[in-house]
Amino acid sequence: MYHKEKSIQIKNSASALYNNLGVLRIAPRSLTYFTVVHANVVNMVSASWDGLNYSHRQLQSKEPNVATSTSLIMQAAFCALPSRDLLVVTSQKGIQMYESDGSTMVYWHALDTPDTPTDQAVFARGISAVGKSYICVGDSSGSILVFDVPSKGSNITLSDVLKGHKKSITDIASECSGSQDCIADLISADDGGNLCVWKSGEEFQRFNNIPGFDISCTSVKLWKGTAVAGYGTGQIRLYEAVTGILHAEVNAHARWIYSLDIAPFSGLLLSAAEDSLVRVWHLSIKPESLSVEVAHLHNECVTDTQICGAKFCDGDGHAFAVTGYDLSEIIRYTQS
Amino acid sequence: MSSRTLPLLFINLGGEMLYILDQRLRAQNIPADKAKKVMNDIISTMFNKKFLDELFKPQELYSKKALRTVFDRLAHASIMRLNQASMDKLYDLMTMAFKYQVLLCPRPKDILLVSFNHMDAIKEFVKDIPCILTQVDETYQQLIQIYTNLSSGEFQLIRQTLLIFFQDMHIRVSIFLKDKVQNSNGRFVLPTSGPVPYGTQVPGLIRMFNCTGKEVSRLQFSNGGNYNAAIREGSFEIFGDRVTKLGTNMYSVSRPVETLMSGTSTNSAQHAKVNMAPNPLAKEELNLLARLMGGLEVQKPGNADNGFRVNLFATDEEEEEAFISRPDELSYGVIKIQATQDQQASAELAKIMGEFSESGDQSPIVSSKGDDLLAMMDGL
């Protein structure tokens, strides 16, 4: 169903972090941007679709104007808003937002870090764009920071702090089907496996809590009102987001799931785990019964690699890319 | 990232160090009483209360340089001496062994079981010496108290922090190559077969439910591997069957300790870049290191007859050759510390500070921090 393509070499190897691959497709310029986190550096590659041009850039996690401050990066992800695309980088010290090509930092938000470290680690993790102008970022205390982003410039403001989680946020996702009439358009997950379902707006509303089983939910997606969540037990569960009804449960992987992605136009689901496997599934929503069906389509094994990031490169799921711990390449697969 | 990583890193690396030294002491036919003294001195130093109190404080992981310095000191806590080449090799083996264990742990929480395996073996080494045994038991208690109630997510954060520490290390270890757990490119074999971790189901089943929660269909899929059900969980108590073999002693007299200095599988420029990345936390780290080192009470070597040198290589010539030919990108850039006399110690410390200060403005650092460090070293 898929075959391996030529890999893209990156300057550093990928670190073992959840959802460690960012992809942004720039159709007007026939380019795709990729981001892979290595310790305190984000490796960015801009790849032309004809496979001939690759340009690299590295972003460091640094507080602006402080030469020696540095911290480990937890996640880097693209946020595609109607008016603009931004690259958001979250670390132990705070949240940085860049223009999508990584050329300029447009915003910096510092986290409250205590002077002497405590038991509880401090970091930001979990990034998603939602609605017309919001970017949501989670943190280690379970809070979700909501930033209001103007269509141009750097006048980004923190407009809300959502409390719904008691454990560290692992991932946040917005409704990706493009449908305007979804009741809820945002989902967040935490280290206890709990999911919160929200509706964005001037005031965000929490619609539902889907409790976990004390196992981390490491990656979450929202598609046509269905929450798709990957867990440390290797299971994937599909819930109806606003009611919390469990539609399907898949014993998908033999180790911790590190990344999920959905191709919204085709309903393809990608799952990747520490067990070296990437699996492709198909989700279909049956309107008459409002149930969701899951079918397994394909496996790819990245030998001797703990996978940490996997994403479709386009909305149909025609191609996908994969990163793994200690690997200095982005592996690509295309439909045959 | 996780502020709870350092104790686990230290105990596991220390455990591996003891396995290797134990094997070398036997292979070199060091007299039993001397060998025992070395093991006891090192273990006693490792579990020194002041030292461990400092270690167990919530803090970020040290840099590779700093940690290597601590282990240099630890290895020289007794009458045994190691040349630079042997110390380098010892450290390579320790780190690759623990990297292997961390990667292969089925669940992040199993890192604690690996730590207990090391602790169990250490306890066995000193079972006849009540005062050291007490120190070890107290450490068990501390480990249990701090780690057994951490969530799976917090353990995974510890694991991720360790994996960043071990990033890009691909030194080939001949015992791993022989056992086919490491490939010739230095990467570890991750099998897609065997028992799944405790708490995980064998992949292959899709269950679908209707709105009332009733299962309406089941589908099987091919999981691309050869898995079987999880085995029982290991014990997290002071005594118990840990179940996992990770962290147990893989060396014996018949399975000698060797590495192959093949360099890295990635290009040297990339590796060198990673090693040379400036550590902006150098000043802070230096203070921590000083406090830690202050707690490491080094035994003053008695008469010269007692001391001896251990070689991690088969012959002295091999050791010399290894020292000359070690690739630059694999050098740990560490200063040897022989705290034999105060004068020598302070000179060495001044050198440490010079080494750690990457920013180049050395004088301010020397004057302000130097006094603190010297004062602490005086306590030795």
Interface residues (C-beta under 8 A of the other chain):
Chain A: K11 N12 S13 S15 A16 L17 H38 A39 A67 T68 S69 T70 L72 M74 Q92 T116 P117 T118 D119 Q120 A121 F123 K167 S168 T170 D190 D191 G192 D214 I215 S216 G232 T233 G234 Q235 I245 L246 H247 A248 E249 V250 N251 A252 H253 A254 R255 W256 D275 S276 L277 S289 L290 S291 V292 E293 V294 A295 H296 N299 C301 T303 D304 T305 Q306 Y325 D326 S328
Chain B: M1 S2 S3 R4 P58 Q59 E60 L103 P106 R107 P108 S151 S152 G153 E154 Q156 L157 R159 Q160 L163 I164 Q167 D168 H170 N183 R187 F188 V189 L190 T192 V196 P197 G199 T200 Q201 V202 P203 G204 L205 I206 R207 M208 F209 N210 C211 G213 V216 L219 F221 S222 N223 G224 G225 Y227 T266 Q270 V274 P280 L281 S359
